[in-house]
Amino acid sequence: MEKETCIKIEEAAKAWTAEAAEMLQKSFEDTLTITYKSHIADLVTNMDKNIEKFFIEKIQKVFPDHKVLGEEGYGDEIQDTSGIIWIIDPIDGTTNFIHQQSNFAISIGIYEDGKGIMGLIYDVGNQNLYFAKDGKGAFLNDYKLPKLDKTTLSEAVIGVNATWVGPNKRINHENVQEIVRKSRGTRSYGSAAIELAYVASGKLDAYMTMRLSPWDFAAGLILLNEVGGIATNTDGKPIQLLKQNSILAARPGLHEEILNVLVR
Amino acid sequence: MEKETCIKIEEAAKAWTAEAAEMLQKSFEDTLTITYKSHIADLVTNMDKNIEKFFIEKIQKVFPDHKVLGEEGYGDEIQDTSGIIWIIDPIDGTTNFIHQQSNFAISIGIYEDGKGIMGLIYDVGNQNLYFAKDGKGAFLNDYKLPKLDKTTLSEAVIGVNATWVGPNKRINHENVQEIVRKSRGTRSYGSAAIELAYVASGKLDAYMTMRLSPWDFAAGLILLNEVGGIATNTDGKPIQLLKQNSILAARPGLHEEILNVLVR
């Protein structure tokens, strides 16, 4: 990609994300007068759709040859990874959006021929922008995130939801219990995008989950790559960009240690 | 308690909390140049102790007849609940303080003859002060928190750590797994004070954990009481203020529904 194009994409993505975040924050003012849960749920569905449509309209106008893959399905029919694809989750962490009005994010991963070019995860409630550009590093607002040091499970704080610690169809829960037991502690925030951004910024040492869609992880993978984080499926295989995947993202060293428990 | 005394305590507690929060935030500037984990751990130990001593000195000077119960043990030997007792956790969520530099809190519960008078939980990273005064309601910064509506488990987001979802010595984990399965979702933040404040402010519908000390829950109970939240041990018995307790805190309705699973 030419440098000029890349700068143009960065400026546009950041400006549109800021605008979308404002729309989301503004929607809370409306909910303050709404007391019935069903109404809030309706509002959320609308906001998810509206924000996705907002991005698609902007992208189609400014970058007519780019494609869009979005959670709400208003984007393009994507068959392969050729060309430039914006992979967008307008609200990652919708339950948090409803229940907490915080801990949700706008997630945008931009790929060219399957290679991550740029990732943005905007934690709207805390006004924290996690941003990464291929080969240029990752940033939390103005702060350049350092490369991730190695760590061990006994010193690690792991992002894992309680769902995977009890019996479930997707993973041997006894292996997950062992990871929980051997770690320093676990956390769960209910937004995959934020949890991947936390691994990239060192707030979590690892994050694992059993089923994510492309819009949940597309931006996070680019962030992780820039700081030396490792991300694979929970069986150690490479993540497939356009499919549902299990994800194990972690600092170096720790990724291998967790994987050894999960795959034995 | 006389109204004047109460106002004096409120002003002092808020001012000292703000001052302590500034000390904690400032400590991060020092850590930016510290790269070895052991050094950060030392710093944390110091900050825990320093903040507790800071409060004790202030309290002894301004309210010489009040007693202090603190996590670090610099306070008084408390035998019973008579008189006015400040129950203080200088840093609730120490692991988060080290790993995240956010999601930790200063927690202060003030009791008179065993009755909750005032509670403060200051989420330092997000600059959110949760404050409650007996009979006067609970507040998140300037916003008066509404009374908690009833809810059901299937619509509820529950705060519960993965530790209790696997086999453990303190609770039948299969009952906890059932609660996880039947809920809308679970979260875990690693700070009991913040998690109790989240229940009081509706960000979580319930929170359960198996072992908390007085300084972990003293402030949270006062907040919950002001918004109609229910808090007991996980076997339904009353919480004992000066001992370690299991805690189940929840919206009305939901508390009973969860308890029915835990005690059967």
Interface residues (C-beta under 8 A of the other chain):
Chain A: K37 T95 H99 Q100 S102 N126 E155 V157 V160 N161 A162 T163 V165 G166 P167 H173 V176 Q177 V180 R181 R184 G185 T186 R187 S188 Y189 G190 Y198 G202 K203 L204 D205
Chain B: K37 T95 H99 Q100 S102 N126 E155 V157 V160 N161 A162 T163 V165 G166 P167 H173 V176 Q177 V180 R181 R184 G185 T186 R187 S188 Y189 G190 Y198 G202 K203 L204 D205
